Amino acid sequence: MVTRMNEKKIKISEAKGRPMLQWVGKRPIDYVQSFPAQLVEIFDPTGESKPIDNPNFDNLKDNWQNLIFHGDNKEVLGYLLANGFRNKIDLIYIDPPFNTGVDYIRKVQLKGIKLEKLDGEYYTSQEQTMYFNNFADDSFLQFMYERLILLKELLSEKGSIFVRFDYHYGHYIKILLDEVFGKNNFRNEIAVNRSTNLGSTKNQFATAYETIYFYSKSNDNLFNKIVTDRICKYCKQEKEPDWVPLEAPGDSKNIEISINGKVFISRRNSHWTFSQEVINKLIAEGKIRINEKRTYLDRFGKRVNLPEYYQFPHQTVNSNWTDIPGYTVDSTGYPTENSEDILERVIKSSTNFDGLVLDCFMGSGTTQAIAQKLNRRWIGVDINKGSIQTVSKRLQKIIKTQKEVTKQKKIVSKTNEHLAFAYYKVNDYDLQLLRTEAVELAIQHIGIQRTKTDNFFEGTIGKNLVKMIDFNHPLTLLDLQLIQDELKSRPDENRNVTIVCLGKELSVDSYIEDYNKKHPINKLELIELRTDGKYGKFLIHKKAQAKINIKRKGDKIFIEINDFISPTIIERLNNSNKLIKVKIPDFRSMIDVVLIDTNYDGKVFNIKYSDVPEKKNDLIVGTYEFNIKNKTTIAVKIIDMLGEEVLIIKEI
């Protein structure tokens, strides 16, 4: 873990907007901590990007590469503020947790194997909890308040922010946005479709939409009107109108009709309509005269104005976006993946070419994907490794396609820029398991009763409160002090505390012994999951392993993946509750993606080749061939379906 010596404190401006929402524990964020970023991977099929150890705005200005950050978004936003990105972001789009009480789960399907969820099984081998979605009200409001303040600091003077929420907390979030950005900078409340209509009962209407709140940094925000095809409200009427476009089938008399170059005809009798083929024939014969200036038609000698749809076939988009999907269904496995249509409207409306877009609740990466397609620069942030894995695959595909199109059309223009991205860790978030996943598994393994409304303790076991220490580090004296401070803030709490950890510092045992002698209530008990006690088996983590043959024959290098095994996947498939053990006929079913660096420097993995299967059930190829004359170091990174990595390195 990065030490405090590397920490910087970044001053944050006070939020002065009105009205203001109050909650227990509300506190302004005066400064934010900034930790160093560690470069992990680069994807650059053009070979033009230069690796940057600690990216800042100045050294990226002339060598821009898009950025993915793995870490707590509060810490990443602090990093960006400390490294020159203050007032530099043109557009922010976020779709945070809605605090609905439902944990968000990413479906993980092994390739080519159909597995069913067992009855009564809450957490399966095919699911990963991406983040918990239940805070105490006060904690959630503080969580959002801090991040909105930081986002405002990053936003440019002409910049805009779009925040998506549903009815649970949307009204609170709008007041927070009023306070942080100022109610005078409120622009729109945009209605978007839900994935399903929820809440229909005998005494209420179904909830059919969610809301995107659109605010700007100032009154001088960049805004481009969005134009779309006008929807013809007459086209699906059962009763035929007095006018139709020429594509309607049928035949008729010799009648002159014209609407801005589009030919129409009026009703004369039941045989009045033309097919386009007939119209073209009659025009060629001079039996139909096209009048480009005429915007009405005569029917039985009377002037009839044409509907607006045919005079003006396009319309400007307003704040009702229910004409497009709100979510993308079954695309990346994320149940709340925003539709590309929504992000296209957002990005086109509030940025121009090469604008800089940020999403710090990245998820499946729709914001980054559309920004890439629209030739905008982008930054993505997420605390979950599953998100990083998903977005990296998604963007690699898009960039490869863009590069191929560029090559085929021989395009030399600005549209070719930024065909690369770099992936960084902030504050050393290098978990072998997702933190949320590890917590969920441990809760079930030990038998903890979850208390989701408590923002400090995870639940109870017997009569004891339970505090789980982040599995990213051993139990320390600082952790014990935080528990003690929390208990002091709860003077009526008389239960003991069970601490669950993966390891502990040597000084912990003596501290707990001394503490318990002085405290007849709120005693501390310890479950150390790496010991041989009652819970010893859990999380004695066996790393995934691979057998890879890397050999050279002249100027050719051959790579073959001969075997791969993920003990984590196997154990979760064949837990003790299952009577029938699952067999995996092809080891490639466990592999999500293969990345290859053909000139590994031992520090940064430069993705020179990626094997990302096109379809969900497609398997990785497993054999690869490269033309390399000189001596080099080959690095092969295999990522399994749960996000665990195996790195094989060979000098050849």
C-alpha positions as CSV (number, residue, x, y, z in Angstrom):
1,M,0.0,0.0,0.0
2,V,1.3,3.5,-0.8
3,T,2.6,5.2,2.3
4,R,1.5,8.6,3.7
5,M,4.9,10.0,2.6
6,N,3.6,10.0,-1.0
7,E,0.3,11.7,-0.1
8,K,-0.6,15.2,-1.2
9,K,-3.4,17.4,0.1
10,I,-5.3,19.3,-2.6
11,K,-7.3,22.3,-1.6
12,I,-10.9,22.3,-2.6
13,S,-13.2,25.3,-3.1
14,E,-16.3,25.6,-0.9
15,A,-19.8,24.9,-2.3
16,K,-21.8,28.0,-1.9
17,G,-25.0,27.3,-3.8
18,R,-28.5,27.4,-2.4
19,P,-30.8,25.7,-1.4
20,M,-28.8,23.4,0.9
21,L,-29.7,19.9,2.1
22,Q,-28.8,18.8,5.6
23,W,-28.0,15.4,7.0
24,V,-26.3,13.9,10.0
25,G,-22.5,14.1,9.6
26,K,-22.6,16.6,6.7
27,R,-19.2,18.1,6.3
28,P,-17.6,20.1,3.5
29,I,-14.6,18.6,1.8
30,D,-11.8,21.1,2.3
31,Y,-9.0,19.0,0.8
32,V,-8.6,15.6,-0.9
33,Q,-5.7,13.2,-0.7
34,S,-3.7,12.4,-3.8
35,F,-1.7,9.2,-4.2
36,P,0.6,8.3,-7.1
37,A,-0.6,6.4,-10.1
38,Q,1.1,3.2,-11.3
39,L,1.1,2.4,-15.0
40,V,0.0,-1.2,-15.6
41,E,-0.9,-1.6,-19.3
42,I,-0.9,0.3,-22.6
43,F,-3.0,-0.6,-25.6
44,D,-1.6,1.2,-28.7
45,P,-1.9,-0.6,-32.0
46,T,-0.4,2.4,-33.8
47,G,2.8,2.2,-31.7
48,E,3.0,6.0,-31.5
49,S,2.2,6.6,-27.8
50,K,5.0,7.1,-25.3
51,P,4.6,5.5,-21.8
52,I,3.9,8.0,-19.1
53,D,4.6,6.9,-15.5
54,N,2.5,9.5,-13.8
55,P,0.2,11.2,-16.3
56,N,-0.5,14.9,-15.9
57,F,-2.3,17.3,-18.2
58,D,0.8,19.0,-19.4
59,N,2.7,15.9,-20.5
60,L,-0.5,14.5,-22.2
61,K,-1.3,17.7,-24.1
62,D,0.9,16.8,-27.1
63,N,1.0,13.1,-26.5
64,W,-2.6,12.3,-25.5
65,Q,-3.7,8.8,-24.7
66,N,-7.0,8.0,-23.1
67,L,-6.9,7.0,-19.5
68,I,-8.4,4.1,-17.4
69,F,-7.9,4.4,-13.6
70,H,-8.5,1.5,-11.2
71,G,-9.2,2.8,-7.7
72,D,-11.6,4.6,-5.4
73,N,-13.0,7.4,-7.6
74,K,-12.5,10.0,-4.7
75,E,-8.8,9.2,-4.7
76,V,-8.6,9.2,-8.5
77,L,-10.4,12.6,-8.7
78,G,-7.9,13.9,-6.2
79,Y,-5.0,12.6,-8.4
80,L,-6.5,14.4,-11.4
81,L,-6.8,17.6,-9.5
82,A,-3.2,17.3,-8.3
83,N,-1.9,16.7,-11.8
84,G,-3.2,19.6,-13.8
85,F,-6.8,18.5,-14.7
86,R,-8.5,21.2,-12.7
87,N,-10.9,23.1,-15.0
88,K,-9.9,20.9,-17.9
89,I,-12.8,18.4,-18.3
90,D,-15.4,19.4,-20.9
91,L,-18.1,16.9,-20.0
92,I,-18.8,14.6,-17.1
93,Y,-21.4,11.8,-17.2
94,I,-22.0,9.6,-14.2
95,D,-24.6,6.9,-13.4
96,P,-23.8,6.2,-9.7
97,P,-25.3,3.5,-7.5
98,F,-29.0,4.5,-6.9
99,N,-28.9,3.3,-3.2
100,T,-31.9,1.0,-3.9
101,G,-30.8,-1.8,-1.5
102,V,-29.9,-4.1,-4.4
103,D,-26.3,-5.1,-4.9
104,Y,-25.2,-4.9,-8.5
105,I,-24.1,-8.2,-10.0
106,R,-22.2,-8.9,-13.2
107,K,-23.1,-12.1,-14.8
108,V,-20.0,-14.3,-15.4
109,Q,-20.6,-17.1,-17.9
110,L,-17.9,-19.6,-18.6
111,K,-17.6,-20.0,-22.4
112,G,-19.4,-22.9,-24.0
113,I,-20.7,-24.3,-20.7
114,K,-24.4,-23.9,-19.6
115,L,-24.8,-23.7,-15.9
116,E,-28.0,-23.2,-13.9
117,K,-28.4,-21.4,-10.7
118,L,-29.4,-23.8,-7.9
119,D,-32.6,-23.1,-5.9
120,G,-31.9,-21.0,-2.8
121,E,-28.3,-20.2,-3.9
122,Y,-27.9,-16.5,-3.4
123,Y,-24.4,-16.1,-4.8
124,T,-23.3,-18.4,-7.7
125,S,-20.1,-19.2,-9.5
126,Q,-21.4,-17.2,-12.4
127,E,-21.9,-13.9,-10.6
128,Q,-19.7,-11.2,-9.2
129,T,-21.0,-8.5,-6.9
130,M,-19.5,-5.4,-8.5
131,Y,-20.4,-3.0,-5.7
132,F,-22.8,-2.8,-2.8
133,N,-25.8,-0.5,-3.3
134,N,-27.1,0.1,0.2
135,F,-25.8,2.9,2.4
136,A,-27.4,4.6,5.3
137,D,-29.1,7.8,4.0
138,D,-26.6,10.1,5.6
139,S,-23.6,8.2,4.4
140,F,-24.9,8.0,0.8
141,L,-25.6,11.8,0.7
142,Q,-22.1,12.5,2.0
143,F,-20.6,10.0,-0.5
144,M,-22.3,11.8,-3.4
145,Y,-21.7,15.3,-2.0
146,E,-17.9,14.8,-1.8
147,R,-17.7,13.5,-5.3
148,L,-19.9,16.2,-6.8
149,I,-17.7,18.9,-5.2
150,L,-14.5,17.3,-6.7
151,L,-16.2,16.9,-10.1
152,K,-17.0,20.6,-10.2
153,E,-13.4,21.4,-9.5
154,L,-12.4,19.4,-12.6
155,L,-15.0,20.8,-14.9
156,S,-14.1,23.6,-17.4
157,E,-15.9,26.9,-17.3
158,K,-17.9,25.9,-20.4
159,G,-18.3,22.3,-19.2
160,S,-21.4,20.4,-18.3
161,I,-22.3,17.5,-16.0
162,F,-25.0,14.9,-16.5
163,V,-26.1,12.8,-13.5
164,R,-28.5,9.9,-13.8
165,F,-30.7,8.7,-10.9
166,D,-34.1,7.2,-10.3
167,Y,-37.0,8.2,-8.0
168,H,-35.3,6.8,-4.8
169,Y,-32.8,9.6,-4.4
170,G,-33.1,11.8,-7.5
171,H,-34.9,14.6,-5.6
172,Y,-32.1,14.7,-3.0
173,I,-29.4,14.6,-5.7
174,K,-31.0,17.6,-7.5
175,I,-30.7,19.6,-4.3
176,L,-27.1,18.6,-3.9
177,L,-26.4,19.7,-7.5
178,D,-28.1,23.0,-6.7
179,E,-25.8,23.5,-3.8
180,V,-22.6,22.5,-5.6
181,F,-23.2,23.9,-9.0
182,G,-25.8,26.6,-8.2
183,K,-29.4,26.4,-9.2
184,N,-28.9,29.1,-11.9
185,N,-26.7,26.5,-13.7
186,F,-29.4,23.9,-13.8
187,R,-30.2,23.2,-17.5
188,N,-32.6,20.3,-17.8
189,E,-34.3,17.4,-16.1
190,I,-34.2,14.7,-18.8
191,A,-36.5,11.7,-18.8
192,V,-35.1,8.4,-19.9
193,N,-36.6,4.9,-20.1
194,R,-36.2,2.4,-17.4
195,S,-35.1,-1.1,-18.3
196,T,-38.6,-2.2,-17.0
197,N,-41.6,-0.4,-15.6
198,L,-41.5,-1.0,-11.9
199,G,-43.9,-0.3,-9.0
200,S,-47.3,-1.0,-10.6
201,T,-49.7,-2.1,-7.8
202,K,-53.4,-1.6,-7.1
203,N,-52.7,1.9,-5.6
204,Q,-50.0,3.5,-7.8
205,F,-48.8,3.9,-11.4
206,A,-45.8,1.9,-12.7
207,T,-42.5,3.8,-12.7
208,A,-41.7,4.2,-16.4
209,Y,-38.7,6.5,-16.4
210,E,-35.5,7.7,-14.7
211,T,-33.9,11.1,-14.7
212,I,-30.7,12.7,-15.9
213,Y,-29.9,16.0,-14.3
214,F,-28.1,18.4,-16.6
215,Y,-26.0,21.2,-15.0
216,S,-23.2,23.4,-16.2
217,K,-20.2,25.0,-14.5
218,S,-21.3,28.5,-15.7
219,N,-24.0,30.2,-17.8
220,D,-21.7,30.1,-20.8
221,N,-21.7,26.3,-21.3
222,L,-21.0,24.7,-24.6
223,F,-24.2,23.3,-26.1
224,N,-25.0,21.9,-29.5
225,K,-28.6,21.3,-30.5
226,I,-29.4,17.7,-31.3
227,V,-31.6,17.0,-34.3
228,T,-33.4,13.7,-34.9
229,D,-35.9,12.4,-37.4
230,R,-39.4,13.6,-36.6
231,I,-41.8,10.9,-35.5
232,C,-44.9,10.8,-37.6
233,K,-47.8,10.5,-35.3
234,Y,-50.2,9.9,-38.2
235,C,-48.3,7.0,-39.8
236,K,-49.9,4.3,-37.7
237,Q,-53.5,5.5,-37.7
238,E,-56.0,2.9,-38.7
239,K,-58.1,5.4,-40.6
240,E,-56.3,6.7,-43.6
241,P,-55.5,10.4,-43.6
242,D,-56.1,12.7,-46.5
243,W,-52.5,12.5,-47.5
244,V,-49.8,9.8,-47.7
245,P,-46.3,9.6,-49.0
246,L,-45.8,8.3,-52.5
247,E,-44.3,5.0,-51.3
248,A,-47.9,3.9,-50.5
249,P,-49.1,1.2,-52.9
250,G,-51.9,1.7,-55.5
251,D,-52.6,3.8,-58.5
252,S,-54.6,7.0,-59.2
253,K,-55.3,9.8,-61.6
254,N,-53.0,12.5,-63.0
255,I,-52.6,14.8,-60.0
256,E,-49.9,17.4,-59.1
257,I,-48.6,17.1,-55.5
258,S,-45.4,18.5,-54.1
259,I,-43.9,18.9,-50.6
260,N,-40.4,20.3,-50.5
261,G,-39.3,17.9,-53.3
262,K,-41.2,15.0,-51.9
263,V,-44.2,14.0,-54.0
264,F,-47.6,13.4,-52.4
265,I,-51.1,13.0,-53.6
266,S,-54.6,13.9,-52.3
267,R,-57.5,11.6,-51.8
268,R,-59.9,11.6,-54.9
269,N,-61.5,8.2,-54.5
270,S,-60.7,4.8,-53.1
271,H,-58.0,4.2,-55.8
272,W,-56.0,7.3,-55.2
273,T,-52.6,6.0,-54.0
274,F,-49.5,5.5,-56.1
275,S,-46.6,3.1,-55.8
276,Q,-43.2,4.8,-56.2
277,E,-42.7,2.9,-59.4
278,V,-45.9,4.3,-60.9
279,I,-45.0,7.8,-59.7
280,N,-41.6,7.7,-61.4
281,K,-43.3,6.5,-64.6
282,L,-45.8,9.3,-64.5
283,I,-43.2,11.9,-63.8
284,A,-41.2,10.7,-66.8
285,E,-44.3,11.0,-68.9
286,G,-45.0,14.5,-67.7
287,K,-48.3,13.5,-66.1
288,I,-47.1,14.7,-62.6
289,R,-45.5,18.1,-62.2
290,I,-43.2,18.6,-59.2
291,N,-43.5,22.0,-57.6
292,E,-40.6,22.5,-55.1
293,K,-42.2,25.6,-53.5
294,R,-45.6,24.2,-52.8
295,T,-46.2,23.3,-49.1
296,Y,-49.9,22.5,-49.3
297,L,-52.2,20.5,-51.5
298,D,-55.7,21.1,-52.9
299,R,-58.4,18.7,-52.0
300,F,-61.7,19.2,-53.8
301,G,-60.7,22.7,-54.6
302,K,-59.8,23.6,-51.0
303,R,-56.3,24.5,-49.7
304,V,-55.1,22.0,-47.1
305,N,-52.0,22.7,-45.1
306,L,-49.6,19.8,-44.9
307,P,-48.7,18.3,-41.5
308,E,-45.5,19.6,-40.0
309,Y,-43.9,16.1,-40.2
310,Y,-43.8,16.3,-44.0
311,Q,-42.9,20.0,-44.3
312,F,-40.1,19.6,-41.7
313,P,-38.9,16.0,-41.5
314,H,-36.4,16.7,-38.6
315,Q,-37.0,17.9,-35.1
316,T,-34.8,19.3,-32.3
317,V,-34.5,17.0,-29.3
318,N,-36.1,18.2,-26.1
319,S,-35.8,16.9,-22.5
320,N,-38.0,13.9,-23.2
321,W,-35.7,11.1,-24.3
322,T,-38.1,8.2,-24.0
323,D,-37.9,7.8,-27.8
324,I,-34.6,5.9,-27.3
325,P,-33.7,2.9,-25.1
326,G,-32.6,3.8,-21.5
327,Y,-30.5,0.6,-21.1
328,T,-28.6,-1.9,-23.2
329,V,-29.9,-5.4,-22.6
330,D,-27.4,-8.3,-22.3
331,S,-24.4,-6.6,-23.9
332,T,-21.5,-6.8,-21.4
333,G,-23.2,-8.6,-18.5
334,Y,-23.9,-5.4,-16.6
335,P,-27.6,-5.2,-15.7
336,T,-27.6,-1.4,-15.6
337,E,-25.5,-0.6,-18.8
338,N,-26.6,2.7,-20.2
339,S,-27.7,2.6,-23.9
340,E,-25.2,4.0,-26.5
341,D,-28.1,6.2,-27.8
342,I,-28.2,8.1,-24.5
343,L,-24.4,8.7,-24.4
344,E,-24.3,9.7,-28.0
345,R,-26.8,12.5,-27.3
346,V,-25.1,13.6,-24.2
347,I,-21.6,13.7,-25.8
348,K,-22.7,15.4,-29.0
349,S,-24.7,18.0,-27.1
350,S,-22.0,19.2,-24.8
351,T,-18.6,18.6,-26.5
352,N,-17.0,19.2,-29.9
353,F,-14.4,17.2,-31.7
354,D,-11.5,16.3,-29.3
355,G,-13.4,17.4,-26.2
356,L,-12.4,15.7,-22.9
357,V,-15.1,13.4,-21.3
358,L,-14.9,11.9,-17.8
359,D,-17.0,9.1,-16.2
360,C,-15.8,8.1,-12.7
361,F,-18.5,5.4,-12.2
362,M,-17.3,3.7,-15.4
363,G,-19.0,0.3,-15.1
364,S,-19.2,-1.3,-18.5
365,G,-17.6,1.7,-20.3
366,T,-20.4,3.0,-22.5
367,T,-19.3,6.6,-21.9
368,Q,-15.8,5.7,-23.0
369,A,-17.0,3.6,-26.0
370,I,-19.1,6.4,-27.4
371,A,-16.5,9.0,-26.7
372,Q,-14.0,6.9,-28.6
373,K,-16.4,6.4,-31.6
374,L,-17.1,10.2,-31.7
375,N,-13.4,11.1,-31.6
376,R,-13.4,12.6,-28.1
377,R,-10.7,12.2,-25.5
378,W,-11.8,10.3,-22.4
379,I,-11.0,9.3,-18.9
380,G,-12.7,6.3,-17.1
381,V,-12.5,5.4,-13.4
382,D,-13.8,2.4,-11.5
383,I,-12.9,0.6,-8.2
384,N,-13.8,-2.8,-9.5
385,K,-11.4,-5.0,-11.5
386,G,-14.3,-6.5,-13.4
387,S,-15.1,-3.1,-14.8
388,I,-11.5,-2.5,-15.9
389,Q,-11.5,-5.9,-17.6
390,T,-14.7,-5.3,-19.4
391,V,-13.9,-1.8,-20.6
392,S,-10.4,-2.8,-21.8
393,K,-11.8,-5.5,-24.0
394,R,-14.6,-3.2,-25.3
395,L,-12.2,-0.4,-26.2
396,Q,-9.7,-2.7,-27.8
397,K,-12.3,-3.9,-30.2
398,I,-13.4,-0.4,-31.1
399,I,-9.9,0.9,-31.6
400,K,-9.0,-2.0,-33.8
401,T,-12.0,-1.4,-36.0
402,Q,-11.1,2.3,-36.2
403,K,-7.6,1.5,-37.1
404,E,-8.7,-0.9,-39.8
405,V,-11.1,1.7,-41.3
406,T,-8.4,4.3,-41.3
407,K,-6.0,1.9,-43.0
408,Q,-8.5,0.9,-45.7
409,K,-9.6,4.5,-46.5
410,K,-6.0,5.8,-46.2
411,I,-7.4,8.6,-44.0
412,V,-4.9,11.1,-42.8
413,S,-6.7,13.5,-40.5
414,K,-7.5,14.4,-36.9
415,T,-10.0,11.5,-36.8
416,N,-7.0,9.1,-36.5
417,E,-5.8,10.5,-33.2
418,H,-6.1,8.9,-29.8
419,L,-6.2,5.3,-30.9
420,A,-4.6,4.2,-27.6
421,F,-5.3,4.0,-23.9
422,A,-3.3,3.5,-20.8
423,Y,-4.4,1.7,-17.6
424,Y,-3.3,2.9,-14.2
425,K,-3.8,1.9,-10.6
426,V,-4.1,4.6,-7.9
427,N,-3.3,3.7,-4.3
428,D,-2.2,0.2,-5.3
429,Y,-5.6,-1.4,-5.7
430,D,-4.2,-4.8,-6.6
431,L,-6.8,-7.3,-5.2
432,Q,-6.6,-11.0,-6.1
433,L,-10.4,-10.9,-5.6
434,L,-12.8,-8.0,-5.9
435,R,-13.2,-6.4,-2.5
436,T,-16.9,-6.5,-2.7
437,E,-16.8,-10.1,-3.9
438,A,-14.4,-11.1,-1.1
439,V,-16.6,-9.5,1.5
440,E,-19.7,-11.2,0.2
441,L,-18.1,-14.6,0.1
442,A,-16.7,-14.2,3.6
443,I,-20.1,-13.2,4.9
444,Q,-21.6,-16.4,3.6
445,H,-18.7,-18.5,4.6
446,I,-18.7,-17.4,8.2
447,G,-22.5,-17.1,8.5
448,I,-22.7,-13.4,9.2
449,Q,-26.1,-11.7,9.2
450,R,-25.8,-8.7,7.0
451,T,-26.9,-5.3,8.3
452,K,-26.9,-3.2,5.2
453,T,-28.1,0.0,6.9
454,D,-25.0,0.2,9.1
455,N,-22.3,2.2,7.4
456,F,-19.5,0.9,9.6
457,F,-20.2,-2.7,10.8
458,E,-21.0,-5.3,8.1
459,G,-23.5,-7.2,10.2
460,T,-23.8,-9.5,13.2
461,I,-22.7,-13.0,14.2
462,G,-24.6,-14.3,17.2
463,K,-24.9,-11.3,19.5
464,N,-21.7,-9.7,18.3
465,L,-21.2,-6.9,15.8
466,V,-18.9,-7.8,12.9
467,K,-16.3,-5.6,11.4
468,M,-14.5,-6.9,8.3
469,I,-11.0,-5.5,7.6
470,D,-10.2,-4.9,4.0
471,F,-8.5,-8.0,2.7
472,N,-6.0,-5.8,0.9
473,H,-4.0,-5.5,4.1
474,P,-3.5,-7.1,7.5
475,L,-5.3,-6.0,10.6
476,T,-3.3,-3.0,12.1
477,L,-3.4,-1.0,15.2
478,L,-4.9,1.9,13.2
479,D,-7.9,-0.4,12.3
480,L,-8.4,-1.2,16.0
481,Q,-8.3,2.5,16.8
482,L,-11.0,3.2,14.2
483,I,-13.2,0.5,15.7
484,Q,-12.7,2.0,19.2
485,D,-13.5,5.5,17.9
486,E,-16.7,4.2,16.3
487,L,-17.8,2.5,19.5
488,K,-17.2,5.8,21.4
489,S,-19.7,7.5,19.0
490,R,-22.3,4.9,20.0
491,P,-22.5,5.2,23.8
492,D,-25.6,3.0,24.0
493,E,-23.9,0.1,22.2
494,N,-23.1,-2.8,24.6
495,R,-22.4,-5.6,22.2
496,N,-18.9,-7.1,21.6
497,V,-17.2,-6.8,18.3
498,T,-15.9,-9.7,16.1
499,I,-13.2,-8.6,13.8
500,V,-12.7,-10.6,10.6
501,C,-9.3,-10.2,8.8
502,L,-7.1,-12.1,6.4
503,G,-4.0,-11.5,8.5
504,K,-2.7,-9.3,11.4
505,E,0.3,-7.4,12.6
506,L,2.3,-8.9,15.4
507,S,1.3,-6.1,17.9
508,V,-2.4,-6.8,17.4
509,D,-2.8,-9.7,19.9
510,S,-1.3,-7.8,22.8
511,Y,-3.3,-4.7,22.0
512,I,-6.6,-6.7,22.0
513,E,-5.7,-8.5,25.2
514,D,-4.9,-5.2,27.0
515,Y,-8.0,-3.6,25.6
516,N,-10.4,-6.4,26.7
517,K,-9.0,-6.2,30.3
518,K,-10.0,-2.5,30.5
519,H,-13.4,-2.9,28.8
520,P,-16.1,-5.2,30.3
521,I,-18.4,-4.4,27.3
522,N,-17.5,-3.9,23.6
523,K,-14.8,-6.5,23.9
524,L,-12.9,-7.4,20.7
525,E,-12.8,-10.9,19.3
526,L,-10.9,-12.1,16.3
527,I,-11.5,-14.3,13.3
528,E,-8.3,-14.7,11.2
529,L,-9.2,-16.4,8.0
530,R,-5.7,-17.7,7.2
531,T,-5.4,-19.7,10.4
532,D,-6.2,-23.4,10.8
533,G,-9.2,-22.7,13.0
534,K,-12.9,-23.0,12.3
535,Y,-12.8,-20.8,9.2
536,G,-9.3,-21.6,8.0
537,K,-10.0,-22.9,4.5
538,F,-11.6,-19.7,3.2
539,L,-9.4,-17.5,1.1
540,I,-6.3,-19.5,1.3
541,H,-5.9,-18.3,-2.3
542,K,-4.4,-20.6,-4.9
543,K,-3.3,-18.6,-7.9
544,A,-4.4,-19.5,-11.4
545,Q,-1.7,-21.3,-13.4
546,A,-1.0,-21.7,-17.1
547,K,1.3,-23.9,-19.2
548,I,2.5,-21.9,-22.2
549,N,5.1,-23.0,-24.7
550,I,7.1,-20.1,-26.2
551,K,9.7,-21.1,-28.8
552,R,11.6,-19.5,-31.7
553,K,12.2,-20.9,-35.2
554,G,14.4,-18.5,-37.1
555,D,12.7,-15.2,-37.3
556,K,9.4,-16.6,-36.1
557,I,8.2,-16.9,-32.5
558,F,5.4,-19.4,-31.7
559,I,3.3,-19.2,-28.6
560,E,0.9,-22.0,-27.6
561,I,-1.3,-22.1,-24.5
562,N,-1.3,-25.8,-23.5
563,D,-3.3,-25.6,-20.3
564,F,-4.9,-23.2,-17.8
565,I,-6.5,-23.8,-14.5
566,S,-8.2,-21.3,-12.1
567,P,-8.6,-22.9,-8.7
568,T,-11.0,-20.1,-7.7
569,I,-13.4,-20.9,-10.6
570,I,-13.1,-24.7,-10.0
571,E,-13.8,-24.3,-6.2
572,R,-16.8,-22.1,-6.9
573,L,-18.2,-24.4,-9.5
574,N,-17.8,-27.4,-7.2
575,N,-18.6,-26.1,-3.8
576,S,-19.7,-28.6,-1.1
577,N,-23.4,-27.8,-1.6
578,K,-23.4,-29.3,-5.1
579,L,-24.0,-33.0,-5.5
580,I,-22.9,-33.1,-9.2
581,K,-19.5,-31.8,-9.9
582,V,-19.0,-29.7,-13.0
583,K,-16.6,-30.8,-15.6
584,I,-14.8,-28.3,-17.9
585,P,-14.1,-30.0,-21.2
586,D,-11.9,-27.2,-22.6
587,F,-9.7,-25.2,-20.3
588,R,-10.2,-22.2,-22.7
589,S,-13.8,-21.9,-21.2
590,M,-12.2,-20.3,-18.2
591,I,-10.2,-17.7,-20.1
592,D,-11.7,-14.4,-20.9
593,V,-8.9,-12.7,-22.9
594,V,-5.2,-13.2,-23.8
595,L,-2.8,-10.3,-24.1
596,I,0.7,-10.4,-25.5
597,D,3.6,-8.0,-25.2
598,T,6.3,-8.9,-27.7
599,N,8.9,-6.6,-26.1
600,Y,8.2,-6.5,-22.4
601,D,10.4,-4.2,-20.4
602,G,9.5,-5.7,-17.0
603,K,7.5,-2.8,-15.8
604,V,4.7,-1.7,-18.2
605,F,2.7,-4.3,-20.2
606,N,2.4,-2.9,-23.7
607,I,-0.4,-4.8,-25.4
608,K,0.9,-5.6,-28.9
609,Y,-1.7,-8.3,-29.5
610,S,-5.0,-9.1,-27.9
611,D,-7.1,-12.2,-28.3
612,V,-10.6,-11.0,-27.4
613,P,-13.2,-13.4,-28.7
614,E,-15.9,-11.7,-30.8
615,K,-18.9,-13.6,-29.3
616,K,-19.6,-14.5,-25.7
617,N,-19.3,-18.3,-26.3
618,D,-16.3,-18.0,-28.6
619,L,-13.0,-19.4,-27.2
620,I,-9.6,-17.8,-27.4
621,V,-7.4,-19.1,-30.2
622,G,-4.6,-20.2,-28.0
623,T,-1.9,-20.3,-30.6
624,Y,-0.1,-17.2,-31.9
625,E,2.8,-16.5,-34.3
626,F,5.0,-13.4,-34.6
627,N,7.8,-12.3,-36.9
628,I,10.6,-11.0,-34.7
629,K,14.3,-11.1,-35.7
630,N,16.1,-9.8,-32.7
631,K,16.3,-11.2,-29.2
632,T,13.3,-10.1,-27.2
633,T,11.2,-10.7,-24.0
634,I,7.8,-12.2,-24.6
635,A,5.1,-11.6,-21.9
636,V,1.8,-13.4,-22.1
637,K,-1.1,-12.3,-19.8
638,I,-4.1,-14.6,-19.4
639,I,-7.2,-13.1,-17.7
640,D,-9.8,-15.6,-16.5
641,M,-13.6,-15.0,-16.3
642,L,-13.3,-13.7,-12.7
643,G,-10.6,-11.2,-13.6
644,E,-7.6,-13.0,-12.1
645,E,-4.4,-12.6,-14.1
646,V,-1.6,-15.0,-14.9
647,L,1.6,-13.5,-16.4
648,I,4.2,-15.7,-18.1
649,I,7.5,-14.1,-19.2
650,K,10.2,-15.6,-21.4
651,E,13.3,-14.1,-23.0
652,I,13.9,-15.6,-26.4
